[in-house]
């Protein structure tokens, strides 16, 4: 039994002594071999926000490989592209590149990465193919020398390579607004927007619809936003009319509105053109002023006052009616007056029956008034409240003689009657 154990120990020792010494695999020669190509769609339209996806591949191959005993193992292979950066520039293409060069890490031999680059195709881009340069920067192991059994010296080098990437700009209908004429566009009302539009692109649009779109929070709000125009060949001009509403929060100034064309292209697909933004002037809300000055009312009396209203806006107010709000110390039994149609700058006179209390203080007052009218699209509108200046005047000064004059007249009549009676009675005697 002991004999067998000795044989087994002997065999194990013999195998250990006969095993080869493990060597280190060393690669000599070779380097990264980079390439780039667009992944997916490379056709874009003018004005488009485009994401260009690029595949970056390293197809480098090691040319020499040694397995040596006593060598120090290398950390990197000469075919590995280290610290790779990928950057796209526009070159002469009608493109705006929105990304800085991107770091994608290391790419080993036969490895690849996909890089997404955000771009903007210029709205004035013309049809055709364009070459845009893609630059790949990386570091690689150029050489490594083992000077001693425990010393390894590595030489890393930086390399930049540029590859042309091809993109295509497809033809498209391009909007050119020749005229934009507002019609009765005022704050808080509805009106019309008249556009004259030219197809300045290289595509002939079919089944085309010209559409206006609210620009963000612009107070110009389309109510009839689409006009079907049918075929829209390049260099063709069309006119369109839209009904729009103006918010009450708007001011008298210029606001944006967007215009697009939806059409069928040569491939039979329904597409939308790049938008064109217009500035549309908006007039202020129709306003009125009092042109008659201060009206006067006497204490404790009732009278008819005349108030002259003037349209100080920029458009006509139709079927205008004025209303006066009488408050203490005034009263009114007739506080509404019809003014009719008032063009800009025209005036009309309203008559109100107003009375002032006996205890009304003699001073200047203001009474609120407003005008209700209809705009050009027959929508009912109400002006902002404004003031009518009113002055209370004192009662006329009392005269003592005038107060006793009626009594004197009565006494005189009595005296005349009595004298006549006495005279008649004397004649009878």
Secondary structure as GFF3:
##gff-version 3
##sequence-region A 1 429
A	DSSP	alpha_helix	2	18	.	.	.	ID=ss1
A	DSSP	beta_strand	24	28	.	.	.	ID=ss2
A	DSSP	beta_strand	34	38	.	.	.	ID=ss3
A	DSSP	beta_strand	43	45	.	.	.	ID=ss4
A	DSSP	beta_strand	49	58	.	.	.	ID=ss5
A	DSSP	beta_strand	64	68	.	.	.	ID=ss6
A	DSSP	beta_strand	81	88	.	.	.	ID=ss7
A	DSSP	beta_strand	95	97	.	.	.	ID=ss8
A	DSSP	beta_strand	102	107	.	.	.	ID=ss9
A	DSSP	beta_strand	112	121	.	.	.	ID=ss10
A	DSSP	beta_strand	128	148	.	.	.	ID=ss11
A	DSSP	beta_strand	151	170	.	.	.	ID=ss12
A	DSSP	beta_strand	175	183	.	.	.	ID=ss13
A	DSSP	beta_strand	190	199	.	.	.	ID=ss14
A	DSSP	beta_strand	205	214	.	.	.	ID=ss15
A	DSSP	beta_strand	220	222	.	.	.	ID=ss16
A	DSSP	beta_strand	226	232	.	.	.	ID=ss17
A	DSSP	beta_strand	237	246	.	.	.	ID=ss18
A	DSSP	beta_strand	253	264	.	.	.	ID=ss19
A	DSSP	beta_strand	270	272	.	.	.	ID=ss20
A	DSSP	beta_strand	276	282	.	.	.	ID=ss21
A	DSSP	beta_strand	288	290	.	.	.	ID=ss22
A	DSSP	beta_strand	295	298	.	.	.	ID=ss23
A	DSSP	beta_strand	302	311	.	.	.	ID=ss24
A	DSSP	beta_strand	317	325	.	.	.	ID=ss25
A	DSSP	beta_strand	330	334	.	.	.	ID=ss26
A	DSSP	beta_strand	336	342	.	.	.	ID=ss27
A	DSSP	beta_strand	347	356	.	.	.	ID=ss28
A	DSSP	beta_strand	364	374	.	.	.	ID=ss29
A	DSSP	beta_strand	380	382	.	.	.	ID=ss30
A	DSSP	beta_strand	386	393	.	.	.	ID=ss31
A	DSSP	alpha_helix	400	428	.	.	.	ID=ss32
###
